Amino acid sequence: PRRKRDGACSIPAAPREVRATPLSTMIFYSIFKTLVGHEVAVELKNDVAIVGKLHNIDQYLNVKLLEAKVVDPQRYPQLTAMTSIFIRGSVVRYITIPKEHVDVELMQDAARKSGTS
């Protein structure tokens, strides 16, 4: 995970090769599942950034956001009318979560376990 200046943590989306490994995907999935109902920011590979309340996430890391808003409405005016959005996991670059929801010990334990399997 990458730390930003404000203490938030950006977790890169799992690359396509990692998705073939169920344990690696399940680590990210279980972390994000705990964030349902909380606000997250999703940066897409086409540089669009969207903030919204995480409604659902699946094992493919597809994301559904409610109360969604584009971060730069002047650049993407066509996205200003949306209130909810489904984002395919393969187009996600980063998902940024608030620092108070980052459980570093859980991530380290999960990384250790996946490294020994």
C-alpha positions in Angstrom: 0.0 0.0 0.0 1.1 3.5 -0.8 0.7 6.2 1.9 -0.4 9.7 0.8 0.6 12.9 2.5 -2.7 13.1 4.4 -2.2 9.6 5.8 -4.7 7.9 3.5 -3.7 4.6 2.0 -3.9 3.8 -1.7 -4.1 0.1 -2.5 -3.3 -0.7 -6.1 -5.8 -2.9 -7.8 -4.6 -6.5 -8.2 -3.0 -6.9 -11.6 -4.5 -9.6 -14.0 -1.8 -12.2 -13.1 -2.5 -11.9 -9.4 -6.2 -12.4 -9.9 -5.5 -15.9 -11.0 -4.2 -16.6 -7.5 -7.3 -16.9 -5.3 -5.4 -16.3 -2.0 -3.9 -13.0 -3.2 -7.3 -11.8 -4.4 -9.0 -12.9 -1.3 -6.6 -10.7 0.8 -7.7 -7.6 -1.1 -11.3 -8.7 -1.1 -11.5 -9.2 2.6 -9.9 -5.8 3.3 -12.3 -4.0 1.0 -15.3 -6.0 2.3 -14.7 -4.4 5.8 -15.1 -0.9 4.1 -18.7 -1.4 2.9 -20.6 1.7 3.9 -17.5 3.9 4.1 -16.4 6.5 1.6 -13.6 5.5 -0.7 -11.9 7.1 -3.8 -11.4 5.0 -6.9 -8.9 6.1 -9.5 -9.4 4.5 -12.9 -6.8 3.6 -15.5 -8.1 6.4 -17.7 -7.3 8.9 -14.9 -10.9 9.5 -13.9 -11.2 9.7 -10.1 -14.5 9.0 -8.4 -15.5 9.3 -4.7 -18.4 7.5 -3.2 -19.8 5.3 -0.5 -18.7 1.6 -1.1 -21.9 -0.4 -1.5 -20.5 -3.7 -2.7 -17.3 -5.4 -3.9 -16.9 -8.9 -5.3 -14.1 -11.4 -5.6 -13.1 -9.9 -9.0 -12.8 -6.5 -7.2 -15.7 -5.1 -9.2 -16.9 -2.1 -7.2 -20.3 -0.5 -6.7 -20.4 3.1 -5.3 -23.4 5.0 -4.1 -23.5 8.8 -3.7 -20.7 8.9 -6.4 -19.1 12.1 -7.5 -16.4 12.7 -10.0 -13.4 14.5 -8.5 -12.9 16.8 -11.5 -16.3 17.7 -12.8 -15.0 20.4 -15.1 -12.9 17.8 -17.0 -15.6 15.1 -17.0 -19.0 17.0 -17.1 -20.7 13.9 -18.6 -20.2 12.1 -15.2 -21.7 14.8 -13.0 -25.3 13.5 -13.3 -24.4 10.0 -11.9 -25.4 9.1 -8.3 -24.3 5.4 -8.3 -21.8 3.6 -10.5 -20.5 0.0 -11.1 -16.8 -0.1 -11.9 -15.3 -3.2 -13.4 -12.2 -4.3 -11.4 -10.0 -4.5 -14.4 -10.2 -0.8 -15.0 -9.3 0.2 -11.4 -5.8 1.7 -10.8 -6.1 2.5 -7.1 -8.7 2.4 -4.4 -7.9 5.0 -1.7 -9.3 4.4 1.8 -9.3 6.7 4.8 -6.4 6.3 7.1 -8.6 5.5 10.1 -9.8 2.3 8.3 -6.3 1.0 7.5 -5.5 -2.0 9.6 -1.7 -2.3 9.0 -1.4 -5.4 11.2 -4.1 -7.2 9.3 -2.4 -6.4 6.0 1.0 -7.5 7.2 -0.4 -10.8 8.6 -2.2 -11.5 5.4 0.9 -10.7 3.3 3.0 -13.0 5.5 0.5 -15.8 5.1 0.2 -15.4 1.4 4.0 -15.4 1.1 4.3 -18.8 2.9 1.6 -20.5 0.9 
